[in-house]
Amino acid sequence: MMLFRIALLIALAVVIRVGGVAAASEVTVWMSTQDGEKQLSLEPSLQFEPRRATGDTVIAVDPATTHQTILGLGSSWEHATVENLYRLPEAERNAIIQRVVCPEEGIGMNLMRLCIGASDFIGEPYYTYCDLPPGETDPGLECFSIEKDLERQIPVIKKSMEYNPDILFFASPWSPPAWMKTSGELGGGELKPEYYDAWARYLLKYIQAYEAEGIPIYAITVQNEPNHEDPDYPTTLWTGEQQRDFIRDHLGPLFKEHGITTLIWCWDHNWNNLDFPRAVMSDPEAAQYVDGTAFHHYEGFVDAQSEFKEEFPDKDIYFTEGSVFRTIGGVRLIEILRHWSRTYNAWVTMLDEHRKPNRGPHLASATSIELKDDLTVEYRYDYYMYGQFMRFIQRGAARIDSTAPDIRNFANVAFRNPDGTIVLVVANAGREARAFAVQCLGQTFQAEIPANSVATYTWTP
């Protein structure tokens, strides 16, 4: 009897461990299709088999090879979204916020961008926190006040913190007060050098004012899109050398003096100009205050992120603005994450069906959540596409190696979550369904993803 029991245990061990690799549990699958048939739908589970993958399309996942960790994924609580939320009764407004940020009842956005003052996506007049009549100045910032934000912005932010206590916020300014600028207007111009110190203290006061409201600001960028100038909405020109000097000689030392833990991210603009952040990061005195570089996607190519990471490996990469749409947008989001970004933030969460409010010159696409004229709310495909990433990739997840088959509009990215689960997101923006195999730790599962769809596969090794 004893020999039989020993033999049985050995047999079970062979079944459980094949080739020295522990057998994985079943694979859980969620899927969203662009035709709306599936919306973060739970699919029949799949099962690993103890064999190597075969076939033309194989994704090899290697949990042992890790890259960047994820800080967060989300969108923005800019004025346009908040104004639309306030067109609705409180209960409906809160239900939308919950569906945006709650990991259980929503898609779990956990990093949201805030505007320091007004951006172009706003219905009311543009403003900063220290506006004055023409000809007046206030170097001591005696008139500084976030009173306008207390009306609607801060209540929405606080409500999102209730639904997701782990949510983080970073913030970006579009313009200093007009009296600080060469243009004398919120649109265009540069920050006058004599007001560098006042601008640094302005940003400090913003952080302190929000913290007094119970809202910690995790990071700030010095300027949204510092290479863009437009007199028709809040914009401000900077050179890389100007931002370097401002951070090195003013903002960084001021934060250090006041014990501010809010991180500083430089650049906050497109992939096509690495010389700007290079000017900041190449100066050790400035770079000591800078946590990383923020990118947008409106010009240039995503591999600029990897190029810059290779040049400055000790500094992080963040993607801070740029909505992606439909399944091809899912492919693009995967590329952003595969090129070292610790974040992804869409820009503008909810417009109405006329793409409003938007006082700026840039035309808008339909947002992932849309408010109709009859005040009903549509959750568009992009909402569910984002959820395929945001609901499953946890903060602190490490991107792990996964091979990318050389197939047009077919992409994947893999992560190991802090709880040990593996997350693989696959996007197929092609016109035909795609069969593929996933190999991990010597085992394989077979899957098929429909045309124009995104699927998420999770398992515990």
FIPAPA-63861 format. One record per residue (C-alpha): residue number from 1; residue in three letters; y, z, x. Coordinates in steps of 0.001 Angstrom, whole numbers. Example, Ala and Ser with C-alpha at 12.3 -4.5 7.8 and 13.67 -1.06 7.14 Angstrom:
<rs>
R_1_Ala_-4500_7800_12300
R_2_Ser_-1060_7140_13670
</rs>
This chain:
<rs>
R_1_Met_0_0_0
R_2_Met_2406_893_2788
R_3_Leu_1736_-2423_4538
R_4_Phe_2357_-4279_1261
R_5_Arg_5715_-2545_782
R_6_Ile_6756_-3377_4341
R_7_Ala_5780_-7007_3852
R_8_Leu_7746_-7120_576
R_9_Leu_10863_-5720_2226
R_10_Ile_10585_-8272_5021
R_11_Ala_10203_-11064_2467
R_12_Leu_13265_-9884_566
R_13_Ala_15245_-9732_3786
R_14_Val_14329_-13335_4495
R_15_Val_15478_-14356_1019
R_16_Ile_18758_-12462_1343
R_17_Arg_19461_-13572_4927
R_18_Val_18872_-17158_5887
R_19_Gly_19575_-18279_9415
R_20_Gly_21121_-14877_10204
R_21_Val_23802_-15354_7517
R_22_Ala_24156_-13110_4487
R_23_Ala_23802_-14979_1210
R_24_Ala_27063_-15331_-709
R_25_Ser_27466_-14302_-4306
R_26_Glu_28102_-16848_-7020
R_27_Val_31259_-18931_-6986
R_28_Thr_33750_-18367_-9795
R_29_Val_35740_-21434_-10857
R_30_Trp_39057_-21861_-12680
R_31_Met_40569_-25248_-13470
R_32_Ser_43716_-26899_-14830
R_33_Thr_43883_-30578_-15741
R_34_Gln_47030_-32646_-16040
R_35_Asp_46019_-33895_-19494
R_36_Gly_46235_-30304_-20789
R_37_Glu_42580_-30058_-21718
R_38_Lys_42064_-27192_-19272
R_39_Gln_44760_-24566_-18583
R_40_Leu_43589_-22061_-16012
R_41_Ser_40240_-22322_-17776
R_42_Leu_37245_-20335_-16543
R_43_Glu_34483_-22827_-15790
R_44_Pro_30713_-22298_-15401
R_45_Ser_30047_-20539_-12123
R_46_Leu_28438_-22260_-9154
R_47_Gln_25927_-20932_-6652
R_48_Phe_25648_-21163_-2893
R_49_Glu_22371_-22483_-1542
R_50_Pro_21010_-21631_1917
R_51_Arg_21366_-25075_3443
R_52_Arg_23902_-27213_5235
R_53_Ala_26144_-29565_3324
R_54_Thr_25468_-33283_3128
R_55_Gly_27381_-36164_1620
R_56_Asp_30604_-38057_2215
R_57_Thr_33025_-35326_1128
R_58_Val_32445_-31954_2741
R_59_Ile_34907_-29062_3000
R_60_Ala_33814_-26717_5790
R_61_Val_35328_-23234_5378
R_62_Asp_35429_-20956_8419
R_63_Pro_36513_-17376_7580
R_64_Ala_36461_-16413_11266
R_65_Thr_39390_-18673_12183
R_66_Thr_42614_-17341_10710
R_67_His_46218_-18474_10677
R_68_Gln_49286_-17075_8869
R_69_Thr_49175_-14357_6218
R_70_Ile_50801_-14867_2840
R_71_Leu_53901_-12858_1956
R_72_Gly_54248_-14165_-1583
R_73_Leu_54370_-17116_-3973
R_74_Gly_56858_-17551_-6781
R_75_Ser_60026_-19172_-8056
R_76_Ser_63603_-18003_-8754
R_77_Trp_65508_-15719_-11089
R_78_Glu_68628_-17885_-10794
R_79_His_71330_-17929_-13476
R_80_Ala_70063_-20947_-15430
R_81_Thr_66681_-19349_-16082
R_82_Val_68253_-16029_-16990
R_83_Glu_70782_-17640_-19343
R_84_Asn_67954_-19406_-21179
R_85_Leu_65961_-16187_-21366
R_86_Tyr_68936_-14526_-23042
R_87_Arg_68994_-17144_-25775
R_88_Leu_65792_-15522_-27046
R_89_Pro_65153_-12194_-28786
R_90_Glu_64265_-9390_-26393
R_91_Ala_60550_-9348_-27229
R_92_Glu_60174_-13101_-26620
R_93_Arg_62261_-12874_-23449
R_94_Asn_60062_-10128_-22096
R_95_Ala_56901_-12041_-22997
R_96_Ile_58050_-14956_-20827
R_97_Ile_58886_-12669_-17911
R_98_Gln_55445_-11118_-18255
R_99_Arg_53745_-14523_-18218
R_100_Val_55638_-15407_-15051
R_101_Val_54990_-12325_-12908
R_102_Cys_52105_-10310_-14337
R_103_Pro_48849_-10888_-12411
R_104_Glu_46717_-10241_-15509
R_105_Glu_48676_-11591_-18506
R_106_Gly_50532_-14202_-16446
R_107_Ile_50237_-16234_-13271
R_108_Gly_51290_-13438_-10933
R_109_Met_54409_-14715_-9189
R_110_Asn_55130_-11975_-6655
R_111_Leu_58069_-13313_-4628
R_112_Met_61261_-14379_-6411
R_113_Arg_64436_-15870_-5019
R_114_Leu_67781_-14397_-6085
R_115_Cys_71250_-15888_-5766
R_116_Ile_73994_-13949_-3979
R_117_Gly_76717_-14977_-6404
R_118_Ala_76502_-18293_-8234
R_119_Ser_74503_-21416_-7446
R_120_Asp_74918_-24819_-9087
R_121_Phe_72325_-23963_-11764
R_122_Ile_74551_-21851_-13965
R_123_Gly_76317_-22297_-17290
R_124_Glu_79270_-19964_-16731
R_125_Pro_82013_-20561_-14128
R_126_Tyr_81042_-20234_-10487
R_127_Tyr_81710_-16816_-8974
R_128_Thr_81254_-14547_-5981
R_129_Tyr_81488_-10753_-5814
R_130_Cys_85028_-10750_-4424
R_131_Asp_87051_-13493_-6117
R_132_Leu_90852_-13406_-5855
R_133_Pro_93801_-15515_-7006
R_134_Pro_94833_-18270_-4553
R_135_Gly_96757_-16914_-1603
R_136_Glu_95298_-13406_-1734
R_137_Thr_92785_-11959_721
R_138_Asp_90672_-8810_864
R_139_Pro_89276_-8275_4384
R_140_Gly_88298_-4707_3464
R_141_Leu_86293_-5986_452
R_142_Glu_87977_-3480_-1836
R_143_Cys_87371_-5738_-4839
R_144_Phe_83657_-6246_-4144
R_145_Ser_81571_-5795_-7312
R_146_Ile_78212_-6968_-8665
R_147_Glu_79373_-6227_-12228
R_148_Lys_78598_-9771_-13435
R_149_Asp_74984_-9416_-12312
R_150_Leu_74616_-6204_-14310
R_151_Glu_74984_-8123_-17558
R_152_Arg_71803_-10227_-17402
R_153_Gln_70523_-10908_-13887
R_154_Ile_69626_-7341_-12998
R_155_Pro_67963_-6525_-16356
R_156_Val_65626_-9525_-15897
R_157_Ile_64871_-8521_-12322
R_158_Lys_64098_-4948_-13366
R_159_Lys_61877_-6106_-16217
R_160_Ser_59903_-8279_-13789
R_161_Met_59448_-5199_-11580
R_162_Glu_57954_-3369_-14570
R_163_Tyr_55402_-6120_-15158
R_164_Asn_54606_-6518_-11456
R_165_Pro_55426_-3436_-9337
R_166_Asp_54399_-5355_-6199
R_167_Ile_57009_-8090_-6664
R_168_Leu_59390_-8782_-3778
R_169_Phe_62818_-10437_-3730
R_170_Phe_64734_-12435_-1182
R_171_Ala_68298_-13648_-1698
R_172_Ser_70512_-16541_-618
R_173_Pro_74275_-17172_-879
R_174_Trp_75759_-20544_-1803
R_175_Ser_79305_-19652_-780
R_176_Pro_81461_-16825_519
R_177_Pro_84578_-16017_-1514
R_178_Ala_87068_-18900_-1415
R_179_Trp_89655_-16884_530
R_180_Met_87217_-16646_3461
R_181_Lys_86846_-20439_3747
R_182_Thr_88663_-23330_5364
R_183_Ser_88606_-25217_2048
R_184_Gly_90103_-22363_47
R_185_Glu_87480_-23242_-2579
R_186_Leu_83873_-22304_-3324
R_187_Gly_82980_-25964_-2878
R_188_Gly_82847_-27292_668
R_189_Gly_84536_-26028_3810
R_190_Glu_83379_-23572_6443
R_191_Leu_83593_-19821_6877
R_192_Lys_86698_-19011_8924
R_193_Pro_85745_-17306_12205
R_194_Glu_88173_-14484_11527
R_195_Tyr_86092_-13586_8469
R_196_Tyr_82684_-13472_10169
R_197_Asp_82817_-9689_10184
R_198_Ala_83925_-9522_6538
R_199_Trp_81128_-11890_5503
R_200_Ala_78553_-9762_7299
R_201_Arg_79843_-6672_5508
R_202_Tyr_79798_-8609_2207
R_203_Leu_76077_-9298_2653
R_204_Leu_75517_-5658_3602
R_205_Lys_77336_-4494_468
R_206_Tyr_75191_-6827_-1660
R_207_Ile_72007_-5309_-276
R_208_Gln_73316_-1776_-731
R_209_Ala_74526_-2473_-4281
R_210_Tyr_71165_-3896_-5333
R_211_Glu_69289_-1045_-3690
R_212_Ala_71509_1364_-5647
R_213_Glu_70161_-371_-8767
R_214_Gly_66608_221_-7558
R_215_Ile_66084_-3366_-6349
R_216_Pro_65126_-3645_-2664
R_217_Ile_66000_-6974_-1043
R_218_Tyr_63132_-7902_1263
R_219_Ala_64996_-10670_3099
R_220_Ile_68150_-12771_3006
R_221_Thr_69116_-16167_4283
R_222_Val_72609_-16539_5721
R_223_Gln_73428_-19682_3755
R_224_Asn_71671_-21935_1280
R_225_Glu_71532_-25479_2673
R_226_Pro_74095_-25035_5474
R_227_Asn_74129_-28763_6311
R_228_His_75265_-29775_2827
R_229_Glu_78878_-29977_1718
R_230_Asp_79987_-30817_-1810
R_231_Pro_83355_-29908_-3337
R_232_Asp_81892_-29891_-6864
R_233_Tyr_79753_-26757_-6514
R_234_Pro_79373_-23768_-4165
R_235_Thr_78484_-25088_-708
R_236_Thr_79402_-24056_2827
R_237_Leu_78899_-25909_6090
R_238_Trp_77470_-24207_9173
R_239_Thr_76273_-25487_12521
R_240_Gly_73282_-23928_14217
R_241_Glu_75576_-22557_16892
R_242_Gln_77855_-20950_14295
R_243_Gln_74930_-19301_12534
R_244_Arg_73561_-18167_15898
R_245_Asp_76859_-16495_16775
R_246_Phe_77225_-14944_13329
R_247_Ile_73752_-13403_13413
R_248_Arg_73955_-12337_17063
R_249_Asp_77443_-10852_17041
R_250_His_77957_-9708_13453
R_251_Leu_75127_-9585_10918
R_252_Gly_72277_-8428_13172
R_253_Pro_74195_-5575_14832
R_254_Leu_75633_-4504_11453
R_255_Phe_72171_-4275_9881
R_256_Lys_70936_-2330_12892
R_257_Glu_73885_65_12734
R_258_His_73256_836_9057
R_259_Gly_69466_1003_9294
R_260_Ile_69001_-2011_7020
R_261_Thr_65382_-3139_6937
R_262_Thr_66116_-6359_5013
R_263_Leu_64875_-9276_7120
R_264_Ile_67032_-12220_8179
R_265_Trp_65729_-15775_7785
R_266_Cys_67732_-18584_9380
R_267_Trp_68318_-22220_8386
R_268_Asp_67204_-22410_4686
R_269_His_67401_-26190_4547
R_270_Asn_65334_-29340_5011
R_271_Trp_62532_-30323_7380
R_272_Asn_64613_-33073_9006
R_273_Asn_66855_-30977_11277
R_274_Leu_65027_-28628_13626
R_275_Asp_67961_-28533_16036
R_276_Phe_69780_-26114_13723
R_277_Pro_67159_-23318_13704
R_278_Arg_66344_-24155_17332
R_279_Ala_69901_-23206_18270
R_280_Val_69364_-19798_16677
R_281_Met_65845_-19104_17923
R_282_Ser_66525_-20282_21476
R_283_Asp_69071_-17505_21957
R_284_Pro_67151_-14260_22622
R_285_Glu_70084_-12096_21549
R_286_Ala_70282_-13834_18170
R_287_Ala_66531_-14322_17745
R_288_Gln_65831_-10593_18051
R_289_Tyr_67416_-10163_14615
R_290_Val_65672_-13138_12963
R_291_Asp_62228_-12791_11379
R_292_Gly_61665_-16477_10710
R_293_Thr_62891_-19869_9561
R_294_Ala_63242_-21010_5945
R_295_Phe_62669_-24611_4848
R_296_His_63305_-26891_1863
R_297_His_61514_-30192_1264
R_298_Tyr_64180_-32653_111
R_299_Glu_64312_-34557_3422
R_300_Gly_61923_-34860_6343
R_301_Phe_58202_-34208_6609
R_302_Val_56122_-31070_6215
R_303_Asp_54642_-31223_9701
R_304_Ala_58053_-30080_10981
R_305_Gln_56923_-26583_9991
R_306_Ser_53960_-26747_12356
R_307_Glu_56090_-28275_15084
R_308_Phe_58562_-25412_14872
R_309_Lys_55791_-22806_14689
R_310_Glu_54287_-24216_17869
R_311_Glu_57666_-24018_19586
R_312_Phe_58358_-20445_18422
R_313_Pro_54899_-18944_17750
R_314_Asp_56183_-15374_17385
R_315_Lys_58462_-16312_14464
R_316_Asp_57313_-16952_10906
R_317_Ile_57755_-19979_8655
R_318_Tyr_58909_-19636_5046
R_319_Phe_59263_-22251_2302
R_320_Thr_62155_-21036_167
R_321_Glu_63149_-23874_-2165
R_322_Gly_61583_-26977_-3639
R_323_Ser_59695_-27450_-6874
R_324_Val_56598_-29632_-6883
R_325_Phe_55312_-31394_-9969
R_326_Arg_52009_-32488_-11466
R_327_Thr_48796_-32621_-9474
R_328_Ile_50415_-34525_-6618
R_329_Gly_52691_-31499_-6418
R_330_Gly_49609_-29342_-5978
R_331_Val_48647_-31540_-3030
R_332_Arg_52130_-31059_-1588
R_333_Leu_51989_-27301_-2069
R_334_Ile_48692_-27245_-204
R_335_Glu_50310_-29143_2661
R_336_Ile_53160_-26616_2802
R_337_Leu_50657_-23770_3087
R_338_Arg_48491_-25604_5621
R_339_His_51578_-26008_7805
R_340_Trp_52082_-22289_8429
R_341_Ser_54330_-21257_5555
R_342_Arg_53923_-17634_4491
R_343_Thr_55628_-18374_1164
R_344_Tyr_56194_-20944_-1521
R_345_Asn_59126_-20699_-3908
R_346_Ala_59846_-23203_-6640
R_347_Trp_63490_-23677_-7578
R_348_Val_64531_-22859_-11185
R_349_Thr_61925_-21357_-13465
R_350_Met_63136_-22373_-16930
R_351_Leu_65638_-24969_-18153
R_352_Asp_66058_-26221_-21691
R_353_Glu_64741_-29610_-22783
R_354_His_68051_-31212_-21716
R_355_Arg_67596_-29790_-18161
R_356_Lys_70447_-27332_-18700
R_357_Pro_72335_-25225_-17810
R_358_Asn_73280_-27088_-14666
R_359_Arg_76941_-27364_-13658
R_360_Gly_76169_-29025_-10347
R_361_Pro_75818_-32720_-9470
R_362_His_72054_-32757_-8918
R_363_Leu_69839_-34056_-11696
R_364_Ala_66978_-31743_-12630
R_365_Ser_63369_-32419_-13514
R_366_Ala_61555_-30597_-16287
R_367_Thr_60751_-27059_-15191
R_368_Ser_57336_-25427_-15445
R_369_Ile_58565_-23469_-18492
R_370_Glu_60877_-25268_-20923
R_371_Leu_63022_-23930_-23756
R_372_Lys_63139_-26271_-26745
R_373_Asp_66098_-26808_-29065
R_374_Asp_64323_-24856_-31807
R_375_Leu_63910_-21976_-29281
R_376_Thr_60189_-22425_-28932
R_377_Val_58850_-22278_-25391
R_378_Glu_56550_-24796_-23715
R_379_Tyr_54411_-23842_-20746
R_380_Arg_54005_-27165_-19013
R_381_Tyr_51156_-28282_-16761
R_382_Asp_53066_-27188_-13655
R_383_Tyr_52990_-23589_-14870
R_384_Tyr_49187_-23659_-14859
R_385_Met_49058_-25661_-11618
R_386_Tyr_51120_-22929_-9934
R_387_Gly_48800_-20349_-11450
R_388_Gln_45833_-21926_-9672
R_389_Phe_47433_-20656_-6457
R_390_Met_49518_-17650_-7441
R_391_Arg_47031_-15756_-9562
R_392_Phe_44335_-15786_-6883
R_393_Ile_45992_-15746_-3444
R_394_Gln_46883_-12124_-2783
R_395_Arg_49720_-10815_-653
R_396_Gly_48331_-10397_2856
R_397_Ala_45744_-13147_2389
R_398_Ala_45008_-14892_5685
R_399_Arg_44768_-18655_5670
R_400_Ile_41423_-19632_7145
R_401_Asp_40154_-22905_8522
R_402_Ser_39007_-25492_6010
R_403_Thr_38424_-29109_6904
R_404_Ala_40470_-31719_5076
R_405_Pro_38485_-34859_4185
R_406_Asp_40461_-38015_4905
R_407_Ile_40902_-38996_1274
R_408_Arg_44209_-39991_-293
R_409_Asn_45632_-37426_-2744
R_410_Phe_42746_-35007_-2234
R_411_Ala_43565_-31733_-484
R_412_Asn_42430_-28153_-87
R_413_Val_43494_-24834_1417
R_414_Ala_41465_-21646_1893
R_415_Phe_42309_-17956_2264
R_416_Arg_40565_-14660_2842
R_417_Asn_42143_-12023_602
R_418_Pro_42635_-8409_1724
R_419_Asp_39825_-7409_-655
R_420_Gly_37441_-9731_1207
R_421_Thr_37183_-12522_-1354
R_422_Ile_37495_-16121_-255
R_423_Val_39855_-18373_-2236
R_424_Leu_39621_-22151_-1997
R_425_Val_42165_-24259_-3911
R_426_Val_41350_-27958_-4311
R_427_Ala_43707_-30580_-5759
R_428_Asn_42586_-34047_-6805
R_429_Ala_45554_-36268_-7638
R_430_Gly_43373_-39374_-7662
R_431_Arg_42463_-41462_-10684
R_432_Glu_38752_-40715_-10480
R_433_Ala_36689_-37537_-10448
R_434_Arg_35663_-36400_-6989
R_435_Ala_32330_-34816_-6062
R_436_Phe_32307_-32701_-2914
R_437_Ala_30398_-29975_-1119
R_438_Val_31720_-26723_308
R_439_Gln_30023_-25238_3353
R_440_Cys_30670_-21642_4414
R_441_Leu_28664_-19475_6823
R_442_Gly_25705_-21844_6798
R_443_Gln_25482_-22099_3020
R_444_Thr_26646_-24742_569
R_445_Phe_27689_-25264_-3025
R_446_Gln_28225_-28564_-4813
R_447_Ala_31203_-29182_-7079
R_448_Glu_33059_-31904_-8909
R_449_Ile_36742_-31931_-9787
R_450_Pro_38160_-34262_-12457
R_451_Ala_40946_-36729_-11811
R_452_Asn_44447_-35219_-11775
R_453_Ser_43370_-31610_-11704
R_454_Val_43528_-28468_-9577
R_455_Ala_40635_-26037_-9245
R_456_Thr_40277_-22618_-7623
R_457_Tyr_36948_-21393_-6256
R_458_Thr_36468_-17739_-5295
R_459_Trp_33506_-15915_-3784
R_460_Thr_32627_-12895_-1689
R_461_Pro_30705_-13669_1506
</rs>
